[in-house]
Amino acid sequence: METRLAAWLPLLLSLAGKARAVYGTPQYDFEEKYFEQWLDHFNFESYGNRTFAQRYLMTDKFWKKGVGPIFFYTGNEGDIWDFAQNSGFILELAEQQNALVVFAEHRYYGKSLPFGAASLQQEHIGLLSMEQALADYAVLIMELKKQCGAQDSPVIAFGGSYGGMLSAYMRMKYPHVVAGALAASAPVLSVAGLGDSNQFFRDVTADFQNYSPYCVKAVQEAFWQIKDSYLAGAYDRISSKMSICEKLSSKEDVYQLFEFARNAFTMIAMMDYPYKTDFMGHLPANPVKVGCELILANQDRLRGLAALIGVFYNSTG
């Protein structure tokens, strides 16, 4: 197994930086399945041998049994179909590497609800943890390898953002289960209190800076105008020009507006695809470019800022 892994893993890692652009994710015949997963992996006195139905998606369209690896997506905070339909890169690699592909849903999300409709009630939420999710994936992988007769097939974990953290942690915590991991945009260091806690926001700014330095300057000017208007007590001016439904009336309202705008910038930067997408919002192709053009075209910086963040909040794609 180690010899076979060594033969194809360098190619896999090199392709991570060379994937061709995907202009829409085709359907790859995913089959939706359910696995009876342990409710609690660590305290059998509380729930005994109770289980819940964990959903996962699988396609063997490209798999060559006995040759290809298993690509396992460590689902994050959302419906697993959303991630499967927006992760064409994994499917491209699967086609090249003859891999079996599995997308596993994170407990408490989508249809993987340990206590059904009552899952998010306070008395049940205690089983929503990273440790439980990682154990879910380890158990599922080992069972699928048995079912598919793939005991010798190496498993590579994939994930992005929080899911990327999970894929990295899978390799560290369960090295006997996962042979490698590709953790995209995974804030492993920042969550551990290492590195620069502001790096993420600097990267977001860099996305807009790369399109046009004037775009970043225009946004800064708009933020300064909001601050100056707030200090002058001109809440009406901010509310009107930012097209806010309910008039601002306090410092807390202004801070919430800044956070509202910041969220739009982060989402636009993360979803800056060269094609329209409905993943995590309805966005046009190249939303950073679209947003920058809107604010730069408007001499009124506040109205321009409202138009820019509206690319995320008001766009129909």
HUKACOR-V173350 format. One record per helix or strand of 2 or more residues. SS is the DSSP state (H for helix, E for strand). FROM is the first residue (numbers start at 0). TO is the last residue. If there is no record, write none. Layout:
SS,FROM,TO ; SS,FROM,TO
This chain:
H,1,14 ; E,30,37 ; H,43,46 ; E,50,58 ; E,69,73 ; H,79,83 ; H,87,96 ; E,99,103 ; H,115,117 ; H,124,126 ; H,129,146 ; E,154,159 ; H,161,172 ; E,179,183 ; H,187,190 ; H,198,210 ; H,212,230 ; H,234,240 ; H,250,269 ; H,286,295 ; H,300,312
